[in-house]
Amino acid sequence: MLILSQYVQQLYARELLAHGSGVGYLLKDRVLDTDDFVDAVRRVAAGGTAIDPEVISQLLTPGRVPAGLTARELDVLALMAQGLSNAVIAQRLSLSEGSVSKYTTQIFAKLGLAPSPDTHRRVMAVLAYLNQLDPGTSPP
């Protein structure tokens, strides 16, 4: 499911992310780059996620750091929430892929996300983070 919206609706974004993988939320004014848009559609169709950076920035409220996440871990988590691979995250943050892998492992540990064949930990990490920001939100 891929949502195209003019505005960021946090409630819709949270509900969408609660569905797990194969979801996307893009802002209409950002889909002018057809290559990026087609890439996002393909990621969602393949069971991945594609979340607009503006949606992520509004969901990941600055200044509130749950579970003791560091600033760099929050950077990695924000890019993970956009559906980006470790290789792309490494490029964007000028890190090695190994460093990104270590950061994701630390994020999973701090958020209490053990490996499971039934869930996608990257999506669950974003949901766990959002649930910690909004204690009234029940886990998926």
Steps between C-alpha positions, in 0.01 A plus 500: 500500500648834394342826614557824311400803704530875484557527876651291777226342708678342796208277593478358147876451486501311831208281393671429171825402669307273735412287194866398482678455171380577150394854586591852397404860576624761256421869468364594159734793447799270544411240239600717208822302462367200310804284575453548877126441470540181296764379748258561788218315323730205431617489864143498628393238243792281613383518861726785611419849620526844344437791735555863401777667704258778604260242642785343694621835633153580630458156656845489655461798729835666569611535858324185625736208506339174612690194618823699522551521125794715396471778242673280241266209577205736446651603164526133399149427627355790300662370181392144581144631531526636146559143385864552409753218497811497715709583192298814427494600868878462507532728197266764640673509839856452370542178693605148410232236454651319797446805719139527388451131576640556851270800552195300392597218735531753784163652411333158500657417837405830661143466376479137614450352153624142484529323163173339394392331177154657541597867506716749311725653767566819305129579487455389860783734607319799351172392662666441837656844483168664410319310777755626753441857386124459534426282805130495406577299188461129541757274336402333170 
